[in-house]
Amino acid sequence: MDREPEKWLNNQFSVGDRRSCMVKCVAEAWDILHREHSLIIQSSFRRVGLALPIDGSCDHELSVKNMPSDVLQIGDWIQDLDTVIDVGAETRDENVEFTARS
């Protein structure tokens, strides 16, 4: 598309061509962002909880914009299984087994 600017300006590229161009541009941008700002990405994923261990050991790292940390109610999802409402046997998957943390 860089080689044919007049075709681009006249909307003569197909939807597939434009989609391919968009994917290429986003991939290049992500590559640059990842190379030059990987620490920002890592810390952002930790602050929103995407890269934190599920055992709750690092929940103190959570940070939600405009939400005081004392308002965040973070629990132990394994212990919370005991409080889940039983919706009936028809929705239960007998192949799933939950085990307690030791």
C-alpha positions as CSV (number, residue, x, y, z in Angstrom):
1,M,0.0,0.0,0.0
2,D,3.0,2.3,0.6
3,R,3.9,1.6,-3.0
4,E,0.5,2.7,-4.4
5,P,-0.5,5.8,-2.5
6,E,-3.0,6.9,-5.2
7,K,-4.8,3.6,-5.0
8,W,-5.0,4.0,-1.2
9,L,-6.3,7.6,-1.5
10,N,-8.9,6.6,-4.1
11,N,-10.2,3.7,-1.9
12,Q,-9.3,1.1,-4.4
13,F,-8.1,-1.5,-1.9
14,S,-10.3,-4.3,-0.9
15,V,-11.5,-4.8,2.7
16,G,-9.1,-7.8,2.9
17,D,-6.2,-5.6,1.8
18,R,-7.1,-2.9,4.4
19,R,-7.5,-5.5,7.1
20,S,-4.1,-7.0,6.3
21,C,-2.6,-3.5,6.4
22,M,-4.2,-2.8,9.8
23,V,-3.0,-6.2,11.3
24,K,0.5,-5.4,10.1
25,C,0.5,-1.9,11.5
26,V,-0.9,-3.1,14.9
27,A,1.7,-5.9,15.0
28,E,4.6,-3.5,14.3
29,A,3.3,-1.0,16.9
30,W,3.0,-3.8,19.5
31,D,6.5,-5.0,18.7
32,I,7.9,-1.5,19.2
33,L,5.9,-1.0,22.4
34,H,7.0,-4.3,23.8
35,R,10.7,-3.7,23.0
36,E,10.9,-0.2,24.2
37,H,8.4,-0.2,27.1
38,S,8.2,-3.8,28.4
39,L,8.4,-2.7,32.0
40,I,5.3,-0.5,31.7
41,I,3.4,-3.4,30.1
42,Q,4.4,-5.7,32.9
43,S,3.6,-3.3,35.7
44,S,0.2,-2.5,34.1
45,F,-0.7,-6.1,33.9
46,R,0.2,-6.6,37.5
47,R,-1.7,-3.5,38.7
48,V,-4.9,-4.7,37.1
49,G,-4.4,-8.2,38.3
50,L,-3.8,-10.0,35.0
51,A,-0.3,-11.1,35.9
52,L,-0.8,-11.8,39.6
53,P,-0.7,-15.3,41.1
54,I,-4.2,-16.6,41.9
55,D,-3.3,-17.5,45.4
56,G,-3.7,-13.9,46.5
57,S,-0.1,-13.5,47.7
58,C,0.4,-10.3,45.6
59,D,-3.1,-8.8,45.8
60,H,-1.6,-5.7,47.5
61,E,-0.3,-4.8,44.1
62,L,-3.7,-4.2,42.7
63,S,-4.4,-0.6,41.8
64,V,-7.7,0.5,40.2
65,K,-7.9,4.1,39.1
66,N,-10.2,6.3,41.2
67,M,-10.8,3.4,43.7
68,P,-9.3,3.5,47.1
69,S,-7.4,0.3,48.1
70,D,-9.6,-0.2,51.1
71,V,-12.7,-0.4,48.9
72,L,-11.3,-3.3,46.9
73,Q,-12.7,-6.6,48.3
74,I,-10.2,-9.3,47.4
75,G,-10.9,-12.7,48.6
76,D,-9.6,-16.2,48.3
77,W,-11.6,-17.8,45.5
78,I,-10.9,-21.3,46.8
79,Q,-12.4,-20.5,50.2
80,D,-15.2,-18.6,48.5
81,L,-16.3,-21.9,46.7
82,D,-18.0,-22.9,49.9
83,T,-20.4,-19.9,49.6
84,V,-21.3,-20.4,46.0
85,I,-25.1,-20.9,45.6
86,D,-25.9,-24.5,44.6
87,V,-27.9,-24.0,41.4
88,G,-28.7,-27.7,41.0
89,A,-27.3,-30.9,39.9
90,E,-28.1,-30.4,36.2
91,T,-25.5,-27.6,36.0
92,R,-22.8,-29.4,37.9
93,D,-20.0,-31.0,36.0
94,E,-19.0,-34.2,37.7
95,N,-15.7,-34.2,35.9
96,V,-14.5,-31.1,37.7
97,E,-12.9,-31.6,41.0
98,F,-12.0,-28.8,43.4
99,T,-9.2,-29.4,45.9
100,A,-8.3,-27.4,48.9
101,R,-5.0,-25.6,49.1
102,S,-2.6,-27.1,51.7
